[in-house]
Amino acid sequence: MKQRIITAVVAAAIFLPIIIFGETPFIILMYLIASISLYEALKMRGRWIFSIPGLLSLALLWVFLIPTETIGIITDFGYSKIELAFLAVLLFLTYTVATKNRFNFDDVAYSLLSVLYVGIGFFYFMEIRLLENGVQYVFYALFIIWATDSGAYFIGRAMGKKKLWPEISPNKTVEGFVGGIICAVIVGVIMTFFIDLDMSIPKLVIVTAILSIFGQIGDLVESALKRHYKVKDSGQLLPGHGGMLDRFDSLLFVLPLLHFLL
């Protein structure tokens, strides 16, 4: 626990000022974290990012992450993201032939889904932050995730009896799941005293509860992925927390959903 707290404090000291500042430093940070997350996702399947399919996945991710306000980087050349994605699919499939199926159709599917899994969350992280009042919504989402995680952990430890999904995450409980939602709603309501989220209290409660639920689902999705590939953590970059995917798994679900709800 002590190591987790130290890592969280150091990460917050680096991460939060860049979120507040926004603009180019924030975009660079998102690209960096997303790239590391993709590296971890591919590594779980035993694929090296510094390989032809790995670099192709990384290039596709970088294209996918281009914010809407700077999409002219590729549209000025007459292309769209979806067209470049189609090209990437053709190159992936060509590589299965070149390697005589050592890199096979399943690997293609995994690579493409990994790009979408990582890319969607961080793309909408940028889209929300780049809104005029986006920093408020980003902090709202982050605090909801932290409140959910903390509430689920401590209430689960204190009151948890019924296992939530032992085949996926044996330590999570139904009581912790519900406790996380309640804590998130409380924190969301408290935040309205400090920032303007442009939502009525009833709407805020509903939106916060939905985000808390899907944040926990995001956590379970990554747990299922790790269990399938028999790894404990996605990486070791963050002492006490594991890898970037371990730290941002809830966010990958919460930020796109928040964007849709807004």
N, C-alpha and C positions, 0 to 999 in steps of 0.2 A: 504493500500500500504506500509506504514512504517513497519508494522509487517512482510509482505512478504519479504521485502528487508533484514530486520534483520535476519530472518530465513534463507534466501538464503545465506547470508554472512557467518553465523555460519556453515551451512551445507557444504559450499564450503571449509571452512577452515579445516574441518575434512575429507571431502570426497576426495578432489583433491590430497593432499599429499599421500594418500593411493593408489590412481590410479597411481601416478608417481612411487611410490616404487614398486608396483605390488607384484608378488610372493604370498606367503601364506596369508599375511594380506589382500591383495586384494580379494583373493578367499573367505576368511572368511567373509569379508564385503558383497560380493555378495550373499553368502548363507544367511546372516542375513537379508538383504533387501528383497531378494526373499521370505523368510519365512514370514516376516511381510506382504508382498504384498499378499501372499496366504491367510494368516489369514484374511486380509481385504476383499478379494474376497469371501471367505466362509461366513464371517459375514454378507455380504450384502444379502445373501440368508437365513440368520438366522441359519447358521450351526456353531457350536463351534469347533475350531481347536483341543481343548483338549478333543476330543471324539474319538471313534474307527475310524470312517471314516475320521475325521480330521487328526488324527495322521497317518493314512494310506496314505492320500493325501500328508502330509508333508514328509513322508519317500520316496514316489514316486518322489516328487520334488527333494529331495536331491540326489537321484540316477540319475535323469535326468540331474542335474547340474554338475555331475562329468566331469571335463575337459578332452578333448581327451588325453592330455599328461599324465594323471593319471588314465586312464580307466582300467589299470591293477588291480586296487583295486577290481573290480568285475570279469574281464575276467580271472584273475588267478584262480578263483574258477569254471571256465567253464561256466559262464553266460554272457549274454549280456543285455543291457538296455531294449531292446524290449521284451526279455523273462521275465524280472522282471516286466515290464509293464503289460504283459499278466497275470502274477500271481496276480498283484494288481487288475486287472479287475475281475478275478474270486473271489477274497476275497470281493470286493465291492458287487458283485452280491449275494454272500453267505450271506452277512450282510443284504440284503433286505429281505431275507427269515427269518433270525434270528429275525428281528425286526417286522415281519409281515407287511411289506410295510410302516412302519413309516419312514424308510429311503428307498425311492423308486427308480425306474429306472431313473427318471428325476434327482434325487439327485446324482446318480452315474455319469450320463452324465455331470452334472454341475461340479462335483468334478474333473473328468478327464480333462475336458476342461479348468478348472481353472489352473490345474497343467501345461498344455501345454501353456496356455496364458501367465502365469508368467514365466515358465521355459524357453521357447524358447528365450525370450528377454535377460534374464540374462545369459543363457548358451553362447549365441553369444557375449555378453558383455565380458565374460571371454576369449572366443576363440580369439577375436580380440586383447584384451589387451595382451594375452600371446604370440602373434606374436613377431618377433624380433623388428619390428618398430611399434608395436601395440599401444603404448601410443599416438603416433601422430594421428592415426586414431580414437582413443577414444576421444581425445580432439576435433578433427574435428567434430565428430558426436555430441558431447555435445554442441559445439558452434553453430552448425547448428540448433539444437533444440532450444537453447536459443534465437538465432536470429529470428527464425520462430515465437516463442511464443511472443517475444517482438514486432516484426514487425506487427504481426497480431493484437495484442492488441492496440498498439498506432495508427496504421493506421486505424484500424477498428473504434476506438473511434473518430478519426479526420475526416474520410471520409466515414465511413460505412453507407450505406443506404439500400442495398438489403440484406435481411437475407439469410444466407447460408443454414441452415437446422434447422428452428425454432422448429420443433417437437423434435429434439434431443438436440440442444444447442441454445436457443433463442437469446443469445447475439452475436454469431458469424455472421460475414457478408462476402459476396463475396469479397468486397474490402479488408477486413482484411486478408482473405485467400490468395489472390494474393499478398498483401503487405508482408505477411510473407515469401512467396517464394522469392520475390525480395530481401528482407533483408538477407535471408539465402545465396543466390547466391553472394551478395556483400561481406558478411563476409567470405564465402568460398574462394573467389578470394583473399581477403586480407590475409587470412591465408597462402597462397602459398608463401608469402614473408618471412614467419617465419619458416615454416616446410615443409619438402619434402613429398608430398602426392603421388608422382610417377604417376601423371595424367596430361595430357595436359589440357590447359585452357578450350577448348570446351568440353572435357569429364568431367572435374570438374563441369562445369556449368550444364550439363545434370544430372550428378549423384546428385549434390546438390539439384537441383530442384525436382528430384524424391524423395529424402530423405525428403525434406521439405513437399512435398505433403502427403507422407505416415505418417510422423510425426503428421500432423494435422488430418489425418484419425484415427491414434491411439488415439488421444485425443477425437475424436468423438465417437469412439468405447466405450471408458470408460464412456463417457457421456451417451451413450445409455444404458449401463449396469446400471448405477446409476439411470437413469430415470425409467427404467423397475422395479427396486426394490425400487423406491421411497426414495432414500437417497440423501442427498446434497453432502456429501463428503465420500470417501471410509474410512476415519479415521480422527483422530484429532492429530496425532503424530507431524505434522509439522505446527505450528501456522501460519495462513495466507495462507497455501497451502493445508491443508487437510491431507490426508494420503500418504503413499508411492506410492500407485497406481495412485493417483492424480498427483504426481510429476514425475513418471516414465512411464506414459501411452504412451507418444510419443516414448520414448526410446525402449519400447517393440516391436515397429514396425521398428524403424530406424536401430537398431543394427543388427538384422538378415538380413535385406535387404542390408545393407552395406556389410556384409560378403559375401552375394551372388554376389553382384556387383563387389567386389574385386576379 
